[in-house]
Amino acid sequence: MNHVADTLQPAQPLVLHNYFRSSAAYRVRIAMNLKGLDYQYVPIHLTRNGGMQFQEPYKSLNPQQLVPMLDDDGLHISQSLAIIEYLDEKYPQVRLIPDTMEGRARVRQIALAISCDIHPLQNLRVLKYLTGTLALSEEQKLGWIRHWLSAGLEALEADLSHAPSKGNFCFGDSPTMADCVLVPQLFSASRFDVDLGSYPTLRAIYTACEALPAFANAHPSRQMDSE
């Protein structure tokens, strides 16, 4: 697999509804960059004015009221992994999911471990529930975040450090969907001051990814709505 695509562009511009700091949106930006896909960036600010995701017209476009959402000529797809898999099938010049059954299972396992078991527990709406409905203090909220992030990353480090399929990246020596998911999660962990020193395998993969423009250009600090 190549690191960057020289791919055919869509007949109609792809539109990605985005929030610069969303881990899920960050994943899709990386994937689209790796595939060399041009797209229109539509900011959906998750906290300003009560959250644009709860307002029309976005609320009608995406009843889940989450980001990201891809608009491909009127086809609306939400959920970051569904978007990445859709793009991987439609624009296969650079594959983010391996060709073999075993490889696909492995990449999906890593991606799902992060997106299903780690990320949701520090999602914005979960954190708002903790401090709002449950009236946890800021310190208690941060304790919650760091506990679940550390538990998830520890398991991932143990898995990847002994995985024969790991190369410079999560799977082999080219980035896959697993790396698209890992990098935003490590960025999020850093935001919450989680010590990444205990995860040398994850940090090495992160370094390899960030050396590629597709990852660097997807960083939250480089987005049009970055604060």
C-alpha positions in Angstrom: 0.0 0.0 0.0 1.1 3.5 -0.8 1.1 6.3 1.8 -0.7 8.8 -0.3 -3.1 8.4 -3.2 -3.0 9.8 -6.6 -6.7 9.1 -7.1 -9.6 10.1 -9.2 -11.6 12.9 -7.6 -15.3 12.6 -7.0 -17.6 14.1 -9.7 -19.4 16.1 -7.1 -17.3 17.6 -4.2 -17.3 15.6 -1.0 -18.6 17.6 2.0 -17.4 16.7 5.5 -19.2 18.2 8.4 -16.5 18.6 10.9 -15.3 19.9 14.3 -11.6 20.5 14.6 -11.2 18.8 18.0 -13.5 15.9 17.4 -11.5 12.6 17.5 -14.0 11.0 15.2 -13.8 13.8 12.6 -10.0 13.8 12.9 -10.0 10.1 11.9 -11.9 10.8 8.7 -9.7 13.8 7.8 -6.7 11.5 8.0 -8.3 8.9 5.8 -9.3 11.4 3.2 -5.9 12.9 3.1 -4.2 9.5 2.7 -6.5 8.9 -0.2 -5.8 12.3 -1.7 -9.4 13.3 -1.7 -10.5 16.9 -2.0 -13.4 17.9 0.2 -15.4 20.8 1.4 -14.9 21.4 5.2 -18.1 22.5 6.9 -17.5 23.4 10.6 -20.0 22.2 13.1 -19.0 23.8 16.4 -20.0 21.4 19.3 -20.0 23.9 22.1 -20.6 27.4 20.7 -24.2 28.8 21.1 -25.3 25.6 22.8 -23.8 23.3 20.0 -24.4 23.6 16.3 -25.1 19.9 16.1 -28.4 20.5 17.9 -29.5 23.2 15.5 -31.1 23.2 12.1 -30.3 22.4 9.4 -27.7 20.0 10.7 -30.1 18.3 13.1 -32.3 17.2 10.2 -29.3 16.1 8.1 -27.9 14.0 11.0 -30.5 13.0 13.6 -27.7 11.5 15.8 -26.5 15.1 16.2 -22.8 14.1 16.1 -19.8 14.7 13.9 -18.5 13.8 11.4 -21.0 13.4 8.6 -20.0 12.9 5.0 -22.2 14.2 2.2 -21.4 12.5 -1.1 -23.7 14.1 -3.6 -26.7 13.8 -1.3 -25.8 10.5 0.3 -25.3 11.2 4.0 -23.1 8.9 6.1 -22.4 9.3 9.8 -20.1 7.3 12.1 -16.4 7.7 11.3 -15.6 4.0 10.7 -18.5 3.7 8.3 -17.3 6.7 6.4 -13.8 5.4 6.2 -14.9 2.0 5.0 -17.2 3.6 2.4 -14.4 5.7 1.1 -12.1 2.7 1.1 -14.5 0.8 -1.2 -15.3 3.7 -3.5 -11.7 5.0 -3.8 -9.5 1.9 -3.5 -6.3 3.3 -5.0 -4.8 3.5 -1.5 -6.3 0.9 0.7 -6.8 1.5 4.4 -8.3 -1.9 5.1 -6.1 -4.9 4.0 -7.1 -7.3 1.3 -6.9 -10.5 3.3 -9.6 -11.7 5.6 -7.1 -11.9 8.5 -5.7 -8.5 7.9 -9.2 -6.9 7.7 -10.1 -8.5 11.0 -6.9 -7.3 12.7 -7.3 -3.7 11.5 -10.9 -3.6 12.5 -10.1 -5.1 15.9 -7.7 -2.3 16.7 -10.0 0.4 15.3 -13.0 -0.8 17.2 -11.0 -1.3 20.5 -10.4 2.5 20.4 -13.6 3.8 18.9 -15.9 1.6 20.9 -14.1 0.9 24.2 -11.9 4.0 24.8 -13.3 7.0 22.9 -16.9 6.9 24.1 -16.0 7.2 27.7 -14.4 10.6 27.2 -16.8 11.8 24.6 -18.1 15.4 25.0 -21.7 14.4 25.7 -20.6 11.8 28.3 -18.4 14.4 30.1 -21.3 16.9 30.1 -23.5 14.3 31.7 -20.9 13.7 34.4 -20.5 17.4 35.4 -24.2 18.3 34.7 -26.6 15.6 35.7 -24.3 13.7 38.1 -22.7 17.0 39.4 -19.1 15.7 39.4 -16.4 18.2 40.0 -13.8 19.1 37.3 -11.3 17.1 39.2 -13.6 14.0 39.4 -14.3 14.4 35.7 -10.6 14.4 34.8 -10.1 11.4 37.1 -12.7 9.6 35.1 -11.1 10.5 31.8 -7.6 9.5 32.8 -8.7 6.3 34.3 -10.5 5.0 31.2 -7.9 6.4 28.8 -5.1 4.7 30.7 -6.9 1.4 31.0 -7.6 1.3 27.3 -4.2 2.4 26.1 -2.5 -0.1 28.5 -4.4 -2.9 26.8 -3.7 -1.6 23.4 0.0 -1.2 24.1 0.2 -4.9 25.4 -1.6 -6.1 22.3 0.5 -4.1 19.7 3.8 -4.6 21.4 3.6 -8.4 20.8 1.7 -8.4 17.5 3.6 -10.1 14.7 1.6 -8.1 12.1 2.8 -4.7 13.5 5.4 -2.9 11.5 6.1 0.8 11.5 2.3 1.2 11.8 -0.4 -0.6 13.6 -0.6 -3.2 10.8 2.5 -3.6 8.6 4.5 -0.7 7.1 1.7 1.4 5.6 -1.0 3.2 7.5 -4.4 1.7 7.8 -7.8 2.6 9.3 -6.3 1.5 12.7 -3.7 4.3 12.5 -6.4 6.8 11.5 -8.1 5.9 14.8 -5.1 5.6 17.0 -3.5 9.0 16.3 -6.6 11.1 17.3 -6.9 9.1 20.5 -3.3 9.7 21.5 -3.8 13.4 20.7 -6.9 13.4 23.0 -4.9 11.6 25.8 -2.2 14.3 25.6 -4.9 17.0 25.9 -6.0 15.5 29.2 -2.4 15.1 30.5 -2.3 11.3 30.3 1.3 10.2 30.6 2.1 8.4 27.4 5.6 7.3 28.7 4.3 3.9 29.5 3.3 3.2 25.9 6.4 3.1 23.8 4.9 1.1 21.0 2.0 3.5 20.6 4.3 6.5 20.7 6.5 5.0 18.0 3.5 4.4 15.7 2.3 8.0 16.4 5.7 9.3 15.4 5.7 7.3 12.2 2.2 8.6 11.4 3.0 12.3 12.2 5.9 12.2 9.8 3.4 11.8 6.9 1.7 15.0 5.6 -1.7 13.2 5.5 -1.6 13.0 9.3 0.1 16.3 10.0 -2.4 18.2 7.8 -5.3 16.6 9.6 -4.2 17.8 13.0 -6.8 19.9 14.9 -4.5 22.9 15.1 -4.4 23.1 11.3 -8.2 23.2 10.7 -10.1 26.3 9.7 -12.2 26.3 12.8 -9.3 25.7 15.2 -9.5 27.9 18.3 
